[in-house]
C-alpha cells in the first residue's frame, strides 16, 4: 500500500473517479420494491402507536428492531432524528448520509449514517414518497403552529437531551428536487398510504414528529402517522448491508461495536 | 474601516476568532481551489449555532438555490441572522456536504484512509479551547467547495472553481464565534488534491 499522504494529484483523482463511477452504477441499480415488502411479520410486532397530527413520539429501538412508519392520509411530512442510545454524542448526520452515498435520494436500499462512519438505520422498504434531508422539517419560521423543530427538541428533552444534541434532520414523506439552475422544488405531498420501514442497526433513541416539511404549502399536519415495531434481524442476503461499497464499509464500522 | 487582524492560516490547519456584530471577515483562497470549512456559534450561548437547514429553508422560500452566493444570509438554529455573505468572487459555496472526518473517510474512501488528517479533527481541537466537543459539531459551510446536487439527486464533490486570490466576505449580524478548518482532504477534488494556505482578514466597519 503506497503512503496515502504522498500520492500525486493525478493519483488521488484516479482513486476518486473510480469511486464516483461505482456510486453512479449503484444509483442506476436502485431496486424496485416488490409488493408487500413493507409488511412486518404480524406475530413479531411488539408495539404499535399512532401519532396525532402535530404531535411526536420519543421511542427506543433495539438493534435490529424494524419500525414501519405509515402515512395513511398523506400528511405532508414526518420529522425524524436518531441517536445511538448507548452514546448520544453519536447521532444522525445528514451531510454524511448524502455525501457518503453520493445521493440525496434516500429510498429502499440506502442507509442513515451517524457522524462516526457507522450506520444507524437501514431503509429496508419504501413506497417512494420521497424523503428529504437537505431542507428538512418545518420550524417556527414557517408556521405559528406545532412544528418539526420544536417537536424534535421536545422528544430530545424526554431523553434528557437539548438543542445541542440536534443537527439537520430528515423529513420523511417529502419529495424535493433541484433543477438545472439549482433551485429547489417541492414536488407535491405524499399519497395516502405512503410507508417507509427502517431497521435499527444500533440501539437507538428516536424522535419522530408528525409535522410537515418546511417547503410544504400545507403547514399543518393533515392526518396521523402510524407506527409498528417488530424485531427482525437481517438475513445473509440483506439488501441494505450489501447495496453499496460505502454501506459495506459502514457496516464493518457498525458491527465492530457489537462484536466484542 | 480598520483592520483588526490579518493572518495566514497554514494548509491543513484550524483557526478561530470572535466577530462583534458589524465586523467583517474576509477569507482569501490564496492559491485557488481550496475548501474552507466553517462553523458559527453565538459566543454568549454556543447552543445557538449555525443551521444549514434553517439557512436553506429561508433561502428556498425566497426562490434561492441549494448553495450560498452573494447576499446569502447564514441563520442559526433559532432562525436568526448570524452573518451575511456580502462579497464573493467564487459564486458557489456548499452547506450540504458537511466536514470530512477520519470515520467518514473510511466509509467514503476505504479503511486505508483512517489515519489521514480531517476537518473534524481540526474542529474538535479548536472547539475544545472553548469548552465544547463533538455534540457541538453540527452543520457547517464549505467555502469555495463545489458540491452540485443534480436534478436526479446525485451529490458529488467536483473540481473547485475558485481562482487564486479568490475571496468571500462575511458581515456579522450578531456577535459570532467563527471556527475554521483549512481543509486537509486529498481523497476528493475539493482542494485540487493539494491543500494550500488561506488568509483571513477581520475588519471593523
Interface residues (C-beta under 8 A of the other chain):
Chain A: X1 X4 X5 X7 X8 X9 X12 X13 X15 X16 X19 X20 X24 X27 X89 X93 X94 X95 X96 X98 X99 X100 X102 X103 X104 X105 X113 X115 X116 X117 X118 X134 X135 X136 X137 X138 X139 X140 X141 X142 X149 X162 X163 X164 X165 X166 X167 X168 X169 X177 X178 X179 X180 X181 X182 X183 X184 X214 X215 X246 X249 X250 X252 X253
Chain B: X47 X48 X51 X52 X53 X54 X56 X57 X58 X60 X61 X63 X64 X65 X66 X67 X77 X79 X96 X97 X98 X99 X101 X102 X103 X104 X105 X106 X107 X108 X109 X110 X111 X112 X113 X116 X120 X133 X134 X135 X136 X137 X138 X139 X149 X150 X151 X152 X153 X154 X155 X156 X157 X186 X187 X188 X189 X192 X193 X194
